[in-house]
Amino acid sequence: MSTNQPAKARLRGWRATIAVAMSNYIEAGSIIALATSLTFWQEYFGFDNLAVGFIAAISANAFGSAIGALIGGPLGDRFGRKFIYTYDLVLYMIGTAFVIFAVAPWMLIVGVLLTGIAVGAGVPVAWTYIAEEAPAEQRARHVGMAQLAWSLGPFLVFAIATVLVPLGLFGSRLIFAHLFVVAFITWWVRRGLAESRIWSESRRPGVSMSPLAGLKALLSRKQNITALIFLFGVYAIWGAVAGQMGIFMPRVYETAGVESPTTQNLLQVLLWGCTVAATYFGFMLLADRMSRRLLYGIGAALGVAAWLILVFAHVTGPMLIAFAVLWGVSAGIGAQAFYGLWTAELFATRYRASAQGVLFCLARIVVGLLSYWFPTLLATRGVPFVGVIMIALLVVALLIGVLFAPDTRGKSLEQIELERYGENLEARGNTAGAAR
């Protein structure tokens, strides 16, 4: 019986990891569902390129999720991780329903914004919860499950979109309907999950910190400020590129000469299939075993190489395939996976979800600002112009990650906290609370 207990505990841990990680599938799926439907919505409502940019900017890809993250992160530290992942998907399902049945522009805008807020609230807390519940020696493997779910979203949605292209806008509505069903199933499963053990143990008796006070506390320590700057450089700068690719890549392919929506979607299926494979065989299997600095550097360099091909090589079928493979592998072992891991490791429990929320918010603001102008720049200046911008951003993210990657592999969150802050803040808080 005692022999089976650890196995049962591991099974419960993976069940919780998978259920919470589905926030990433839903987030990425929402972005791609909108990406593959933007042209249909544009034709249906008669939008111009700036209107398309506005819808993209308020979506789960940008400002919508930025708002949600700034709300959900601090609330996750104040009321617990379970509080967020119990209710975020209810809001998501409401927003998705608006999109499914949109017959007027305001319905589409409301639906896109609500789904964005919902995933913004859920994703940072999901990464936090997974890292807190994972064994120290397998933290990257568990956090990688969120990245794997994020990769599966685009992979499957692009595949579905390819099949449904002949149905036009109705097919796009069906894709959002599938996300509604996935969200409902995930919400139902999550109802039985326990609260994060580390968060529960960190609560100080008689002390209740408001979300705003939690944000002020986060920004009051030098260790937190330096970590925020580092992670912004890794994730937000890389995300400015990935965000445009997530929602506008079909348009990039079209501008590059690939006019068939089916071919565009198939290239994305290949790209995200490589991301799924690289996430599992690269990040999940290796990030707990080898130098994270080296693994991050490899992923970042492949991303730069991909865009160099797209911008400077003659665009042919083989070159587009090379681009898709290189970027796909890069995304699997690159900035987002490490961001989810390092953000959980570099902040004490009382700050962790708030830090995730602030960083996710800032990253999506950057994406939103660029998203508003990206379709117009792409249409007027072409792939080479926007491509050079993408390459410059990726090089900056590469240098920041390689130069300042932390040494946290194999260490418990409590050990990392002691090393970074010089004390265990939660233990001190609990002792003080008990004394009172």
BASE-343800 format. One line per field, with one value per residue (C-alpha): residue number from 1; x negated, y, z; residue in one letter. Coordinates in pm, 1 decimal, decimal comma. Layout:
milum = NUM|...
xx = X|...
yy = Y|...
zz = Z|...
markol = A|...
//
This chain:
milum = 1|2|3|4|5|6|7|8|9|10|11|12|13|14|15|16|17|18|19|20|21|22|23|24|25|26|27|28|29|30|31|32|33|34|35|36|37|38|39|40|41|42|43|44|45|46|47|48|49|50|51|52|53|54|55|56|57|58|59|60|61|62|63|64|65|66|67|68|69|70|71|72|73|74|75|76|77|78|79|80|81|82|83|84|85|86|87|88|89|90|91|92|93|94|95|96|97|98|99|100|101|102|103|104|105|106|107|108|109|110|111|112|113|114|115|116|117|118|119|120|121|122|123|124|125|126|127|128|129|130|131|132|133|134|135|136|137|138|139|140|141|142|143|144|145|146|147|148|149|150|151|152|153|154|155|156|157|158|159|160|161|162|163|164|165|166|167|168|169|170|171|172|173|174|175|176|177|178|179|180|181|182|183|184|185|186|187|188|189|190|191|192|193|194|195|196|197|198|199|200|201|202|203|204|205|206|207|208|209|210|211|212|213|214|215|216|217|218|219|220|221|222|223|224|225|226|227|228|229|230|231|232|233|234|235|236|237|238|239|240|241|242|243|244|245|246|247|248|249|250|251|252|253|254|255|256|257|258|259|260|261|262|263|264|265|266|267|268|269|270|271|272|273|274|275|276|277|278|279|280|281|282|283|284|285|286|287|288|289|290|291|292|293|294|295|296|297|298|299|300|301|302|303|304|305|306|307|308|309|310|311|312|313|314|315|316|317|318|319|320|321|322|323|324|325|326|327|328|329|330|331|332|333|334|335|336|337|338|339|340|341|342|343|344|345|346|347|348|349|350|351|352|353|354|355|356|357|358|359|360|361|362|363|364|365|366|367|368|369|370|371|372|373|374|375|376|377|378|379|380|381|382|383|384|385|386|387|388|389|390|391|392|393|394|395|396|397|398|399|400|401|402|403|404|405|406|407|408|409|410|411|412|413|414|415|416|417|418|419|420|421|422|423|424|425|426|427|428|429|430|431|432|433|434|435|436
xx = 0,0|-279,8|-447,4|-142,5|-106,2|-393,7|-266,0|84,2|-54,6|-247,7|68,1|266,7|-14,4|-12,2|368,9|356,6|75,8|264,9|596,1|439,5|210,7|518,6|537,4|249,6|426,8|731,6|522,4|322,9|628,7|816,1|536,7|519,4|897,9|905,0|600,4|758,4|1090,3|979,0|1004,4|1356,8|1464,6|1306,5|1510,3|1828,6|1825,3|1625,8|1336,7|1027,0|673,5|674,5|998,6|841,4|541,3|772,0|950,6|617,6|490,9|779,3|770,4|612,9|298,9|255,6|447,5|733,0|501,8|292,0|596,4|677,6|322,0|303,6|626,9|571,6|210,2|263,1|596,0|419,0|176,5|456,9|728,5|536,2|458,0|779,8|993,0|870,5|878,0|1227,1|1385,6|1170,0|1315,2|1672,3|1587,1|1408,0|1714,6|1931,9|1687,1|1658,8|2037,7|2044,9|1796,1|1977,1|2305,6|2166,1|2390,0|2272,9|1925,5|1992,3|2063,5|1731,2|1545,5|1708,0|1645,0|1281,2|1216,9|1382,7|1195,4|873,2|936,9|1023,4|709,5|497,2|626,9|581,5|249,6|9,7|178,2|165,7|-211,9|-243,2|-32,7|-210,5|-556,0|-450,4|-308,7|-596,8|-890,4|-1209,8|-1393,9|-1108,8|-990,5|-1081,9|-909,3|-585,0|-603,5|-677,0|-333,3|-183,6|-408,9|-305,6|62,3|-12,4|-176,0|105,6|358,6|224,0|128,9|482,6|666,8|467,7|535,2|907,9|905,2|745,8|1030,4|1295,2|1163,0|1443,0|1702,0|1569,3|1689,1|1917,8|1613,4|1447,2|1752,2|1720,9|1358,7|1465,6|1741,8|1481,8|1289,9|1609,9|1648,7|1282,9|1318,4|1628,7|1464,0|1150,8|1358,1|1547,0|1227,4|1064,7|1347,3|1196,5|838,6|680,8|527,2|151,8|-22,6|-299,3|-48,1|163,6|-139,1|-254,2|62,1|-10,9|252,2|441,8|271,9|471,2|293,8|503,2|409,8|289,6|75,3|-61,2|-171,3|-338,1|-516,2|-633,7|-791,2|-946,1|-1234,0|-1541,5|-1547,8|-1200,7|-1280,0|-1589,3|-1398,5|-1114,1|-1358,2|-1534,7|-1212,8|-1068,1|-1376,9|-1339,0|-962,6|-813,6|-1070,0|-1048,2|-670,5|-649,3|-760,6|-566,8|-252,1|-252,4|-324,4|-45,1|227,5|87,7|-128,8|124,4|102,4|-277,4|-267,0|-21,0|-245,4|-538,6|-346,5|-158,0|200,5|375,3|532,9|493,5|118,5|83,5|255,6|52,2|-271,0|-143,4|-50,3|-410,6|-546,9|-339,8|-395,7|-767,4|-692,1|-502,2|-787,8|-1058,1|-866,3|-852,6|-1184,3|-1372,8|-1240,2|-1053,4|-1321,4|-1634,2|-1573,0|-1601,9|-1922,1|-2142,0|-2255,5|-1947,6|-2160,1|-2280,1|-1934,2|-1782,3|-2061,2|-2003,7|-1631,8|-1681,0|-1943,7|-1712,6|-1443,4|-1682,5|-1789,6|-1427,3|-1356,3|-1686,4|-1568,8|-1226,5|-1369,6|-1689,2|-1647,1|-1452,4|-1106,5|-1048,0|-862,5|-1172,8|-1268,4|-922,6|-941,6|-1284,7|-1140,3|-850,9|-1077,2|-1336,5|-1083,3|-878,8|-1176,5|-1283,1|-941,4|-943,4|-1266,7|-1270,7|-1164,4|-808,2|-891,6|-1181,8|-975,0|-711,2|-983,9|-1201,0|-911,1|-795,8|-1148,6|-1270,2|-990,4|-884,3|-543,6|-371,9|-478,2|-474,1|-132,9|-146,4|-483,0|-341,3|-46,7|-260,7|-499,0|-224,8|-42,0|-349,1|-433,0|-83,3|-82,7|-396,7|-228,0|86,0|-98,1|-275,6|38,6|232,0|-13,6|-144,8|119,2|72,4|-308,4|-296,3|-64,7|-254,8|-618,8|-626,0|-788,9|-1151,5|-1068,9|-874,9|-1117,8|-1417,4|-1223,6|-1150,8|-1516,4|-1636,2|-1390,5|-1490,1|-1861,6|-1798,3|-1598,4|-1873,9|-2146,8|-1949,6|-1858,1|-2206,0|-2389,2|-2164,0|-2012,0|-1977,4|-2126,2|-1813,5|-1812,1|-1733,3|-1673,6|-1351,0|-1150,9|-1226,7|-1601,2|-1591,2|-1398,3|-1656,3|-1941,4|-1773,2|-1627,7|-1871,2|-1580,3|-1265,7|-995,4|-707,0|-868,1|-935,5|-579,4|-430,0|-651,1|-551,7|-186,6|-208,8|-380,8|-97,7
yy = 0,0|241,0|154,9|269,9|600,3|780,7|656,6|778,7|1114,2|1147,6|1060,1|1325,2|1572,6|1508,7|1521,9|1865,1|1976,2|1873,0|2024,0|2358,5|2355,3|2348,6|2726,3|2743,3|2528,0|2751,0|3069,7|2962,9|2809,4|3138,2|3332,5|3096,0|3071,9|3449,0|3448,2|3201,3|3386,6|3750,9|3757,9|3611,1|3862,5|4142,2|4043,9|3984,6|4321,7|4524,1|4607,2|4794,8|4695,8|4929,4|4772,2|4428,4|4551,6|4685,8|4351,9|4169,9|4421,4|4366,6|3988,2|3710,8|3788,2|4139,2|4398,2|4167,7|3921,8|4210,0|4336,0|3986,5|3918,0|4239,1|4138,0|3763,3|3763,8|3975,7|3804,3|3468,7|3575,3|3720,6|3455,4|3152,2|2982,8|2778,8|3094,4|3204,7|2874,0|2802,3|3112,1|3227,2|2974,5|3078,3|3424,3|3260,2|3058,6|3371,8|3552,7|3258,4|3240,1|3604,6|3525,3|3209,3|3394,9|3734,6|3904,2|4258,2|4407,2|4488,5|4122,0|4017,7|4292,5|4205,8|3835,4|3879,2|4112,6|3883,8|3575,6|3776,8|3890,2|3534,4|3372,6|3660,5|3592,5|3217,4|3156,0|3327,0|3158,1|2825,8|2849,8|2945,5|2655,1|2397,9|2508,2|2512,1|2160,3|2009,8|1818,7|2029,2|1776,6|1769,8|2130,7|2199,9|1878,5|1984,7|2348,8|2214,5|2053,8|2403,5|2482,0|2152,6|2244,1|2588,4|2422,5|2175,0|2458,5|2611,0|2269,2|2133,0|2457,2|2513,5|2152,3|2197,5|2530,2|2363,3|2112,7|2381,0|2638,9|2557,5|2651,7|3006,2|3203,0|2923,4|2700,4|2965,5|2974,3|2595,7|2635,1|2874,0|2628,1|2355,3|2587,6|2644,6|2268,4|2224,9|2511,3|2355,1|2013,1|2171,9|2382,6|2071,5|1874,4|2161,3|2175,2|1876,0|2007,0|2107,4|2443,5|2488,7|2342,4|2604,4|2888,9|2742,2|2701,7|3056,7|3218,8|3427,4|3402,7|3727,1|3898,0|3986,2|4176,5|4345,5|4284,2|4646,7|4612,9|4289,8|4470,6|4741,2|4474,2|4307,3|4631,1|4715,1|4465,3|4499,2|4123,3|4145,3|4449,6|4289,0|3967,1|4161,9|4346,0|4023,2|3836,0|4129,0|4118,1|3744,4|3715,4|4050,1|4121,6|3768,9|3782,8|4092,6|3866,9|3555,7|3760,4|3889,7|3541,6|3390,6|3609,3|3748,4|3466,2|3367,9|3727,9|3713,7|3401,5|3571,7|3878,5|3644,9|3492,7|3200,0|3286,3|2957,6|2953,9|2576,5|2601,5|2876,3|2660,3|2352,3|2548,6|2644,3|2284,4|2188,8|2476,6|2391,6|2019,6|2090,4|2303,7|2017,4|1773,8|2017,7|2100,8|1735,6|1600,0|1925,3|2127,0|1866,7|1597,5|1815,5|2133,0|1945,4|1770,8|2005,4|2367,2|2584,0|2871,2|2653,4|2514,9|2862,9|2989,6|2712,4|2785,8|3161,1|3121,2|2897,0|3165,6|3426,2|3185,4|3124,7|3492,2|3544,0|3284,2|3444,7|3793,7|3740,0|3410,3|3376,3|3260,1|2908,9|2608,1|2451,1|2783,7|2823,5|2468,7|2545,2|2858,2|2662,4|2388,2|2625,7|2853,2|2556,0|2397,9|2737,0|2801,4|2460,2|2515,5|2893,3|3199,4|3117,7|2782,0|2930,8|3233,3|3009,9|2825,9|3119,3|3340,3|3072,5|3024,9|3383,2|3516,9|3425,8|3258,9|3575,2|3759,0|3477,7|3510,4|3891,5|3885,3|3652,9|3887,7|4201,2|4041,4|3881,9|4216,2|4409,9|4149,7|4160,6|4541,5|4529,8|4279,8|4493,4|4811,7|4638,7|4444,2|4762,6|4873,2|4537,0|4465,4|4812,4|4792,3|4448,1|4566,7|4888,4|4795,9|4418,7|4121,7|4249,3|4565,0|4395,3|4101,8|4317,8|4445,8|4086,6|3984,8|4279,3|4192,7|3825,1|3908,1|4127,7|3850,8|3598,6|3812,9|3892,5|3527,9|3387,9|3653,6|3656,2|3306,8|3207,1|2892,0|2728,4|2377,6|2104,6|2343,6|2361,8|2684,4|2729,9|2694,4|2944,0|3187,8|3160,0|3222,5|3520,8|3698,1|3586,7|3443,9|3238,2|3504,3|3264,1|3096,4|3434,9|3547,7|3234,2|3263,7|3624,4|3538,3|3259,2|3489,5|3739,5
zz = 0,0|88,4|-239,8|-432,9|-247,7|-423,6|-759,6|-676,8|-565,2|-892,1|-1086,7|-899,4|-962,8|-1336,3|-1343,0|-1180,3|-1412,0|-1725,4|-1610,6|-1523,6|-1829,5|-2052,4|-1995,9|-2240,3|-2498,6|-2473,0|-2490,9|-2794,8|-2957,2|-2914,8|-3081,7|-3376,9|-3408,8|-3446,5|-3675,1|-3916,8|-3913,6|-3938,6|-4316,7|-4299,2|-4034,1|-4238,7|-4542,8|-4341,1|-4162,1|-4418,4|-4183,3|-4303,7|-4194,8|-3895,4|-3769,9|-3808,8|-3610,8|-3338,8|-3298,2|-3284,1|-3028,1|-2782,8|-2814,4|-2609,1|-2804,9|-2663,9|-2458,4|-2357,1|-2189,1|-2052,0|-1860,0|-1738,7|-1624,2|-1422,2|-1248,6|-1215,9|-1093,1|-777,9|-705,9|-731,3|-457,5|-245,0|-272,7|-397,4|-724,9|-720,2|-698,1|-1041,5|-1225,1|-1089,7|-1241,7|-1534,1|-1776,7|-1696,4|-1831,1|-2123,5|-2221,4|-2214,4|-2442,1|-2679,5|-2708,1|-2820,5|-3097,6|-3207,9|-3254,6|-3361,7|-3618,7|-3546,5|-3496,4|-3129,9|-3054,6|-3206,2|-3018,3|-2682,8|-2733,0|-2834,1|-2539,2|-2280,2|-2400,3|-2384,8|-2027,0|-1923,3|-2062,4|-1931,0|-1581,2|-1608,6|-1782,9|-1534,3|-1238,3|-1423,0|-1467,2|-1100,0|-977,7|-1191,5|-1074,4|-709,0|-725,6|-927,9|-772,4|-776,9|-993,8|-1249,6|-1244,0|-1606,3|-1711,4|-1542,4|-1652,6|-1999,8|-1997,2|-2009,0|-2304,8|-2466,9|-2427,6|-2570,0|-2872,2|-2925,0|-2945,4|-3268,2|-3408,5|-3377,0|-3455,1|-3773,8|-3872,8|-3807,1|-3991,8|-4293,4|-4313,4|-4257,8|-4509,4|-4759,9|-4496,2|-4465,5|-4163,1|-4049,1|-4017,0|-3800,4|-3574,9|-3538,1|-3426,3|-3151,2|-3059,9|-3011,5|-2776,5|-2579,1|-2531,9|-2429,3|-2180,4|-2026,0|-1985,4|-1836,7|-1595,7|-1482,9|-1418,0|-1228,0|-975,8|-798,4|-775,6|-445,4|-367,2|-411,8|-106,0|-106,9|-129,7|152,1|378,7|307,1|442,4|752,5|1029,0|1079,8|783,0|470,3|194,2|-74,7|-440,1|-471,6|-159,2|-302,9|-618,8|-408,3|-204,4|-524,8|-644,8|-306,5|-330,3|-548,4|-615,4|-767,9|-981,2|-1134,1|-1203,4|-1365,8|-1592,3|-1691,2|-1764,7|-1956,8|-2176,5|-2229,9|-2275,7|-2376,8|-2646,4|-2787,5|-2747,8|-2966,9|-3252,8|-3153,5|-3099,6|-3455,5|-3586,7|-3381,3|-3524,2|-3851,5|-3988,6|-4257,9|-4382,9|-4374,9|-4592,2|-4826,9|-4859,0|-4925,2|-5217,1|-5058,3|-5153,3|-5078,1|-4727,4|-4723,0|-4790,7|-4529,5|-4269,6|-4360,7|-4310,0|-3965,7|-3889,6|-3972,6|-3763,1|-3457,8|-3499,9|-3467,1|-3160,0|-2997,8|-3066,5|-2950,3|-2633,1|-2531,0|-2659,6|-2600,1|-2309,0|-2103,0|-2127,8|-2119,4|-1916,6|-1585,9|-1699,2|-1902,6|-1893,0|-1927,4|-2053,3|-2343,4|-2420,2|-2420,5|-2646,0|-2898,8|-2914,1|-2946,2|-3220,3|-3423,9|-3407,7|-3545,9|-3821,2|-3920,3|-3977,5|-4159,1|-4410,8|-4450,8|-4500,7|-4697,2|-4884,7|-5207,3|-5099,8|-5230,5|-5098,9|-4938,0|-4777,2|-4625,8|-4492,5|-4343,6|-4181,7|-4032,0|-3893,9|-3747,4|-3581,2|-3461,8|-3285,3|-3153,1|-2998,1|-2832,2|-2637,2|-2638,6|-2447,5|-2344,5|-2188,0|-1995,5|-1899,5|-1738,4|-1550,2|-1442,6|-1337,2|-1095,0|-960,9|-921,8|-699,3|-347,0|-307,3|-185,5|-504,3|-758,2|-923,9|-908,2|-1085,3|-1350,0|-1395,1|-1426,6|-1674,9|-1881,5|-1885,8|-2000,6|-2263,2|-2410,5|-2411,2|-2625,2|-2857,3|-2871,2|-2962,1|-3248,2|-3350,3|-3413,6|-3683,0|-3804,6|-4075,5|-4222,5|-4212,8|-4370,9|-4647,8|-4723,5|-4653,2|-4706,1|-4535,2|-4551,7|-4354,8|-4073,2|-4085,0|-3995,6|-3693,8|-3591,9|-3623,9|-3413,3|-3134,3|-3138,3|-3114,7|-2810,1|-2639,2|-2721,1|-2563,6|-2247,8|-2185,5|-2249,5|-2048,1|-1742,4|-1719,0|-1349,2|-1197,2|-1053,8|-1200,5|-947,6|-656,8|-457,4|-466,4|-95,7|-158,6|-446,1|-228,8|48,9|-196,6|-361,6|-60,1|209,1|409,5|370,5|362,5|411,3|711,1|867,8|800,8|954,0|1261,9|1309,8|1268,2|1520,7|1771,5|1747,9
markol = M|S|T|N|Q|P|A|K|A|R|L|R|G|W|R|A|T|I|A|V|A|M|S|N|Y|I|E|A|G|S|I|I|A|L|A|T|S|L|T|F|W|Q|E|Y|F|G|F|D|N|L|A|V|G|F|I|A|A|I|S|A|N|A|F|G|S|A|I|G|A|L|I|G|G|P|L|G|D|R|F|G|R|K|F|I|Y|T|Y|D|L|V|L|Y|M|I|G|T|A|F|V|I|F|A|V|A|P|W|M|L|I|V|G|V|L|L|T|G|I|A|V|G|A|G|V|P|V|A|W|T|Y|I|A|E|E|A|P|A|E|Q|R|A|R|H|V|G|M|A|Q|L|A|W|S|L|G|P|F|L|V|F|A|I|A|T|V|L|V|P|L|G|L|F|G|S|R|L|I|F|A|H|L|F|V|V|A|F|I|T|W|W|V|R|R|G|L|A|E|S|R|I|W|S|E|S|R|R|P|G|V|S|M|S|P|L|A|G|L|K|A|L|L|S|R|K|Q|N|I|T|A|L|I|F|L|F|G|V|Y|A|I|W|G|A|V|A|G|Q|M|G|I|F|M|P|R|V|Y|E|T|A|G|V|E|S|P|T|T|Q|N|L|L|Q|V|L|L|W|G|C|T|V|A|A|T|Y|F|G|F|M|L|L|A|D|R|M|S|R|R|L|L|Y|G|I|G|A|A|L|G|V|A|A|W|L|I|L|V|F|A|H|V|T|G|P|M|L|I|A|F|A|V|L|W|G|V|S|A|G|I|G|A|Q|A|F|Y|G|L|W|T|A|E|L|F|A|T|R|Y|R|A|S|A|Q|G|V|L|F|C|L|A|R|I|V|V|G|L|L|S|Y|W|F|P|T|L|L|A|T|R|G|V|P|F|V|G|V|I|M|I|A|L|L|V|V|A|L|L|I|G|V|L|F|A|P|D|T|R|G|K|S|L|E|Q|I|E|L|E|R|Y|G|E|N|L|E|A|R|G|N|T|A|G|A|A|R
//
